[in-house]
Amino acid sequence: MCWQQEANEATQISLTAALGSLTYGYAAAVLGNVSAPAHLAQMHSVDKDQQMLICLGNQTLEKAPFYAYMKLDPEGAGLSHADTIIAVWNTILYAGGIIACMACPVIGDRYGRKKVIGLGAVTSVIGAALQAGSVNPAMMIIARLIVGAGMGILLATVPLYQAEIAPPSNRGFIVGIHASLIGFGSMISNWIGVAFYYVPGSAGWRVPLALQVIFPLALVCVLVFIPESPRWLYMHDRADEAEKVLIALHKRADDPTHAFARTEIQIIRSQIDYERANRVPVLEAFKKRSLQKRFALGFLAMWDTQCSGLIVVLAYQAVIYESLGYSPFMAGILGSVWCVLNGTGNFLGGVIGDYVGRKRQIATGLAMLLVLLVLLCVTTKLYAGTDNKSGKTAAAVFTFLMIAVYATGVDCPSLVYSSELYPGEWRALGVATSLSAVLWGCLIFTAAAPAALANIGALYYVVFIVLTFFQLLLVIFFFPDTKGFTLEQMSAVFGDAVVDMHGNVEKAEDFMKEDHDVDHMEISEDIRIEQEAEQKV
C-alpha cells in the first residue's frame, strides 16, 4: 500500500517535530491542573451559575497551597480579585501566542522552518522555568506571556513543516500528528495533575509546572538530526540539497531509483520557478481573489475548531462530574480520560482524512457536533444542580461524545486543511494566519465566558450552536476539497495556473480535468532515461 511505502521516514521526522505539539498541549493545560480557584466540595454552597464561573478556564484539580503562596483568596471577598488574576493569566497566554504566531512567517521565510521551531522550543523552556519559579502573580503573568509566545511559534510552525515534508497521499495523517499530540500533551498534563493531587506544599504545583520543560528541551536536542524543509531549501536556491532531502523522506520499497521522489521535486521546481517569475508586489498579490480566498478559507477552517463550544464544555466538566457525586480526585481522572479521547480522536482523524477528504470530514464532524451541542445545552440547563442522576449522566456522556467527534471530524482535518492551501511564497504567512484563529478564539471566548456564564449560564451554548450552524453551511457551499493534490498542484483548486513537471503552464480548468492522482503520476521522460541509466550501471 502506498501509505505504508511512503510514510515511514516522513512520519518519524514528523513525530520528532511534534515534540513541539506536546509542548503546546501540556503548556495550555498545566496551570488549570494546579490552580482551580475553589475546592469543589464547597460548590454546594453557591448557586449554579457561580459554580460555572468558579470552574471557568481550569481543569478539575485544585491546589490550595498555590493560592496561599500567591496570596490569593479564592473565597468570599477575595474571589473577585482571584478571578481577575486568573483571567489575566489565561488571556495573556493567548495574547503572547498571537503576537509570536504572526511573527513566525518573517523569521521562518528567512531563516528556515527548523530554526523557528528551535526558537519556539527555547522560548517555551524559558517560560516554563519562569512559571515554575514564580514567586508572585506579576512574575506568573510575565512567565505566561513567554510561554504563550513559545506556544504560538510551535502552533504555527510545526504543521507548516509537517505539510512541507509529507507525501501527498498521506499528508492528512502526517499533519494530523500535530493535532493528536496536542491532545496527548493535555492528557499528560492532566494525569500529572492527578499524580500530584495529594502532594503537599509548593511541590504539588511547582513540579507539574517544571515538568513542562521536558518536551521543548528534548526538541532542542533532537532538532540537529532532522532535515530542513525541502520546499524551503529549493526556494532558497539549495536545489541539490532539497532533492536529497525529498528522496530520503519519500523513498519507497518498490521504487529503488526514487523516481517518485524525483518526479515530486520536478513538480516543486517547475511550480516555484513559475511563481518566482510571476511574482508581484504584496499589495497587488492580495488583490487576487484566489489568494484572498485561500487566506479566508484557512482562517475559517481553524475558526471551525473554536465554534464548537469545547471551551465551554471544559468549563462545565467539573460541575457535571462533581454533581454526579464524584470526588474532585475522580473528577480529575474523568477529565484526563476526556483528554485521552482528544488525542486518540485526532490520530484517527488524520488517518480517515486521507481516504474521505477534508471537506467531507469537516462537514460531517460539524453536523454531528451541532446535534451534540443542542443535546448538551438542553440536559445541562434542565438537570445541572438537580437530583436527576439520569439527566446528569446523559450530560456527562455528551461531553465525551463531543470530544470524540470534535477531535476526529473537526480539529484534525481543519488543521490539515489550513496547512495545505497556500502557494510556496505565502505558505508560512498563510499557516500562521490560519492558526492564529485558534489563539483568537481562546482569547475571545475565555475573556467573554465569565460574564456569559454568570448571566445566561447553560444558554451560553446557544452561541456555539449558532456559530457551528453557520460554519457548517460555509464548509458545505464554499470549501473545495484538497485531497490528493501536491502542495504545488493546489493552485489549480483555486483557479490559478499550474506548471506541470515539463515546465508547461496549464490553465486550472484544463488541469482539473486530468487525472492528478499522485500515486500514479506520470514519470517524466528525463527521469525515465536517468532511471534506465542507473539500472544499467
N, C-alpha and C positions, 0 to 999 in steps of 0.2 A: 504494500500500500504506500502511496506517495507520502502520506503524512509521516509514516514511520521512517521512510528513507531520508527525508529532508530535515526532520525535526531535531535530530539528536544534538548536533553541535550548537545550533542556534538556541535550542531550548536550554542547554546547560549555561550558555552565556546569559540568556535572559534571566534565568534563575539567580545567577550571580548578581546581576544588576538589580534584581528585585529585593536584595537586602535593603535597598532604599525604600521599597514599598513596605516592608516590615517596619522600617523606621517610622514611616508616616503613620501606619496603623497603630503602633504602640504609643507614639507621641500624642496622637489625637485622643486616646482613651485613658492614658495613665493618670492624669490628675483627678479625673472623676472617680477612679478606683481607690483613691486615698483621701478624698475630701468631700464626701457627701455632707451637706451642711447641717443635717439634723439626724438624730437617731430615729430609725424607722419605727421603733416601738412607741415613740412619743407622738406619732402621727394621729393616733386615735383621738387626741385631744384637740385637733384643729379640723376645720371644715375641709371638704373635698378639694376645692379649688386651691386652698393653701397647701394641701398635700402635694398637689401637682406642681405648685410653684417651688416648694422645697426641693423636689426631685429634679427640677429642670437643669439640663446641661451636665448631669452627673450620672454615674452608674450607681449600683445599689449598695456599695460598701461604704462604710464611714470610719473615720479615724479621729476621735475626739482630741487626741494629743496634737494633731495637726492644727486644729483651730486654737487650742490653748497656746501653742508655740507662736502662732501668727497673731496672737492677741485679738482674735475674732470671736464674737459671741453669737452663735447661730440660733439663739433662742431669745425670746422676749424682745426687749428694746433694742438689742444688738442685731436682731435678724435683718433689719433693713440694710445696715452697714455691711454685714456679711454678704448679703445678696448682691450688693453693688460691687464689692471687691471680686466676687466670683464671676459676675457678668463681665468685668474688665478683664479678668484672666482668660475667659472664654473668647471674648471678641478680639483681644489683642493678638491672640494666637493666629486667628484667620486674617486679621489686618496685616500682620507681618508676612503671612503666606501670600497674600495678593500682591504686595509690593515686590517680593522676591520672585514670584512666579512670572510677573510681567517683565522683570529684568533679565530673565533667562535667555530669551532669543538673542539679545545683543551680545551676551557673553558666549552663548553656545555657537552662534554662527561664526564667531571669530576664533575661538579657542578650541572648539570641539565638544562633542557630547560627553566624553569621558571626564574632561576637566570640570565641566559643570556639575556632573554627578558627584565628583570628588569634593567640589565646593559645598554642595548640599550636605554631604556626609560630615565634613569638618564642622560646618555651621551647626549641624544637629548635635555633634559631640559637645561643642562648647555650650550650647543652650541647655542640653541635658545636665551637664555638670553644674552649671549655674543654678538650674532648677532644683537639683538635689541638695545643693548647698545654700539655698535661700534662707535668709535669717529674718526677713520681714516681707510684708505684701509688696512693697515697692520693688525689691530685688526679684521677687517672683514675677512681677509684671515685665521687667526687663528680660528675664530668662525666657518667659513665654513668647515675647516678641522675637527673640533669636531662634527659639525652637520653631516658631511659625515660619520664619524665613527659610530655615532648613527644610521644613515640610513642603513649602511652596516650590522650592527648587527641585526637590525629588519628585513631587507630584507631576510636574510638567515635563521633566527631562527623561525620567525612566521609561515611560511609554513611548516617547519620541524615539529613543534609542532602540527599544524593542521593535518598533514598527519598521525601522530602517535596516535591521539585521534579519528580519523574518522572511522566509519564503512566502509567496503569495497564498499558497494553498493552505497554510496553517497559521496565518498571521493572527487570526482571531484567538487561537489557543495561546500563542506566544505573548501577545499583548495582554491577554486575559490573565496571565500570571501576575501582572501588576495589581489588578483589582483583587485577585484571590489572596495575594499575600498582604495586602492592606487589611483584609478581613481577618487573616490569621494573626497579623500583628496586634489587632484589637483583642483577639481571642487570648493571645499570650498575656497581654496586659491584664485582662480580666482574671485569668487563672492565677497570675502572680498576686493580684489583689486578694483573691480568695486565700492563697497560701499565707499571706502576711496579715490576715484579718485579726488574728489573736496575738500578733507580736506587739509587745508593749513599747511605749515611749516613741521617740523620734525614728527609731529604726523601722517601725511599722510603715512609715510613709517615705522616709528618705531612701531606703534600699530599693523599693519599686521604681522611684524616680531615677536613682542612679543606674539601675539596670538598663535604662533606656539607651545608654551609650554603647551597648554591646553590638547592635546591628550596624549603626553607622561606622563604628570603629572597625568592624570586620570588613565593611565595604571599602574603607580607605585602604586596608591591607591588600585586598584582592584586585583592586582596580588595575594594578600594573599587569595583571595576567589576562585581561580581556581586551579585545581589539577595538579600535575606533570604528565608528560607523562607516561602512564602505561608501555610502552616498555622500557623507560629509567629506571623505577623503577625495572623492572624484571632483566635488565642487571646489576643492582647494588644490586642484592640479596635481594630485597624487594618484594618477590613474593606475599605475602598476601595483601600488600598494592596495588600492581599492579592489582590484581584481583578485589578488592573492587572498585578501580577507574574505571576499564573497565566495571564492572556491572553497576555502576552509569551512565556512559556515554552512554552505548549501551542497556539500558533496553528498553523493548518493551511491549506494552499493551497486546499483545497476547502471552506473554511468562513470566508468573508470577514467574516462578522459575529461570529465567535468564539462561536457557540452552544455548541460542545462545551465550551470552557473555562468558559463561564458556567454550564453545567449542572454541571460539576465543582464550581465554587465554591458553588453552591447545595447540593449534597450535603454538602460540607465544613461549610457554615454550619449546616445542619439537624442534622447529627450532633454537632458540637461544642456547639451550643446545648443539645441534649438531654442530653449528658454533663455539661454545667455545671449544668443544672437538677437533675440526679440525683446530683450529687457527694456522696460520703460521706467520713468521716474515713479516714485512711490505714490504720489497723489494721482497720477494718471492710471497706475495699475489698479488702484482701489475704485476707479470709476467703472471697471469692468464688472458686469453683472455676475459673471461666473465666479469671480474671486469673492465678491460680496456674498454670494450665495454660499460658498464654501465656509466662510467665516461665520455666517449666521447659523448654518446648519450644525457646525461644530459646537458652537456655544449652546444652541438649543438641545443638542444631543446630551450634553452634560447637565443642562438645566433639568432634563428629564429626571435625573437622579435626585434632585433637590425638591421636585414637585411631588415626590412620593409620600411625604409625611413621615419618613423614617426617623427624622429628628424628634418629632412629637412622640412616636412610638417609644423611642429611647427614654423620653421624659416620663412616660406613663408606666414603663415596665415595673419600676419599684413599687408604685401604688397598686398595680394589678396583682403582682406576686405577693406582696405583703397582705393585701386584703383577702387573699385566698388562705391565709393562715401560715404562710411560710415565714421563717425567721429571716432576719437580714442576711445571715450567712448563706442560707439556702437560696434566697433571692439572688445573691451574688453568683451562685452556681448556675442558676437558671439563666441569668444574664450572660454568663460565659458560654453556655450551650447555644444561646442565641447567636453569639459571635462565631461559633463553630459552623453553624449553618450559613453564615455570611461568607466565610472563606471557601467552604465547600461549594456553595452555590455559584460563586464567581468562577471557580475552577471548571465546573460543569458548563457554565455559560460560555467559556472560551472554546470548549470542545464543540458544543452544539452550534455555535455561530458559524463555524467553518463549513457546516453542512446546510443549514437552513437560510443563512444570510442575515445580515444585521437588521435590516428594516423589518422583516417578518418577526424576528426575535424580540425587538424592542416593542413593536405594536402589540404582540401577544402579551408580553410582560406588563405593559401599561394597562391593558384591558383587564387582566386578572387583578392587578393592584387596585384598580378602580373599584371593583366588586368588594375586595377585602377591606378597603378603606371605609366604604359605606357600612359594612357589617361591624367593623371595629368601632366606628363612631356611634352606631346605634347601641351596641352592647355596653360600651363604656358609659354612655350617657344614662342608660337605664339601670345598670347594675353596679357601677363603681360606688363603694360606700354602703352597699346593702348587704343583706344576708343571703341573697340568691347565689348559691355556690355554682349552680349550673351556668348561669349567665356570666359570672365572673370567669369561670373556667373557659367558656367559649371565647371571651375577650382575650385571655392569655393564649389560647390556641391560635387565634387570628394573628397575634404578634409573631408567632413562629412561622406561620404560613406566609406572612408578608415578607419576612426577611429572605425566605427561601425563593419566593417569586421575584423579589426585587434584585437579589444577587444574580440569579440565573438569567432573568429576562430583561433587566433594565441596566443595572450597574455595569456589568462586564461588557455587554455589546455596545453600550453608549460610549464607554472608554475606547474600545477598539475602533468604533466608527469615527470618533473625533480625531483619532491619531492618524488616519489614513486618507483624509480628504484633500490635503494641501499639496501644491507643487513644491519642488525642492527648495527654492529660494524663500518660500513663505512658510515652510513646514514648522520651523521652530516657533515663529510668532503665532501661527495658527493653533498649534497644540497648546501653547501657553495660554492663549486667549480662551480656548475651549475649556481647559482645565480650571481656569480662574472662576468659571461658573460654579464649581463645587465650593470654592472658598467664599464666593459672594453669597451663595445660598446658605452656607453655615453661618456666616456673619449676620445676614439679614434675619433669618428665622430664629437664630439663637437670641439676638437682641430683641426681637418682637415678642418672643414666646412668653416671657414673664407677665407682661401686661395682658396678652391674649388669654393665657390660661387663667389669670386672676379674674378676668371679666366675662369670658364666654366658656371657659372650661373645655369640655369634650367637643364643643362645637367648633373649636379650632381646626378639627379635622376637616370641616367643610371647606376651608380654604384650600387644602391639599386635594380634596376631591374635585373641586372646580379646576384647579391648575392641572391635575392629571388628565382630566377630560379634554381640555384644550390641547395639551401636549400630544395626546393620542390622535386627535384629528390632524395635527401638524405632521406627525410621523406618517400617517396613512396617505395623506394627499400631497406632501411636499418632499419627503425624504426619498432620494434614489437609493438603490441598493449598490453596494460596493464589493460584494463577494466575488472572488476570482480574478480581480484586476491587480496588476502590479501597481506600486505607488505611482509610477510614471504614466501608466495607462489610465489612471484616474481622471486625467484631463478630459478624456472623451465623455465621461459620465456627466460632466458639467458643460459640454458643448464646445470645448476648446480643441484645437488641432492636436493630433498625436503624431509622433515620429516613430516609424517602425524601425526594426533593427538594421535595415539597409540605409537609413537616413532619409527615407521618403516621407513627406508630410501628407498625412491623411486627414480629411475632414472627419469631425466627430461622428456624423451620421453614417458615413461610409465604414468607419472603424467598428461602430456598434453592430453593424450587420454581419460582421465576420465572427468566426469562432475565436474568442480571446481566452480560451481555457489554457491557463499557463502550464497545466500538467501535460499538455500536448502541443507546446509551442513548436512551430517550425524552426528547425535549426538552420541558421544562415549558411550559405554556400562557403563563405570564408571559414567558418567554424568547422564545417564538414570536411573541407580539404585539410585543415590543420589536424583534425581528429584522425583522418586516414594516414597522414604522415606520421603521427605519433604511434599509431598501431604498427606501421611498417618498422619503425625503429625498435 
